[in-house]
Amino acid sequence: MNPLLKTAALGLIGTVAFVAPSLAALKEGTKAPEFSAQAYLAGQPFTFKLADALKKGPVVVYFFPAAHTPGCNLEAGMFSKAIDQFKASGASVIGVTAGNINELADFSKETEHCAGKFPVAADPGAKIAKQYDAILDKKPEWSNRTSYVIAKNGTIVHVHSDLNPGQHVKETLDAVQALKK
């Protein structure tokens, strides 16, 4: 290979590795780490416990970088619009973030975001995100945009990690619906 071309290729690989989000998400088939967190539903605080939610059925745990940011606003709105489909499949949804946690009460009730239809949980210091290997490389104190579908038995059955929020709802809803088959 031409030395100049080889150097350019290595530089490109290094650049992509630097700007790409972490792809170290937990794998399907592994046990989901248990967690509890301060959460908000329609502005009201409560303690979310994964174990309690799993008693009712599968849970979609979606990590997002920060409340009141463009991609996160879009993603929350998409989950809000699809929440009845998740519920019809027996699943619940919770968003988890380490970013802008002081804004979660408002974020949880605003019509254009969660619209009071599903809870969002605070993850100070990204401790839960670290357990789930969902840390944003560029800003490690925030969570990456990674969605998990966790079966009622606590096993991760689907993972989707992509900073683009466009496919998270479809991916997780398809996975939840496949559990019913």
Sequence and secondary structure as in RCSB ss.txt:
>XXXX:A:sequence
MNPLLKTAALGLIGTVAFVAPSLAALKEGTKAPEFSAQAYLAGQPFTFKLADALKKGPVVVYFFPAAHTPGCNLE
AGMFSKAIDQFKASGASVIGVTAGNINELADFSKETEHCAGKFPVAADPGAKIAKQYDAILDKKPEWSNRTSYVI
AKNGTIVHVHSDLNPGQHVKETLDAVQALKK
>XXXX:A:secstr
  HHHHHHHHHHHHHHHHHS       TTSB    EEEEEETTEEEEEEHHHHHHHS EEEEE SBTTSHHHHHH
HHHHHHHHHHHHHTT EEEEEESBSGGGHHHHHH TTTTTTSS EEE GGGHHHHHTT B TTSTTSB SEEEEE
 TTSBEEEEEE SSGGGHHHHHHHHHHHHT 
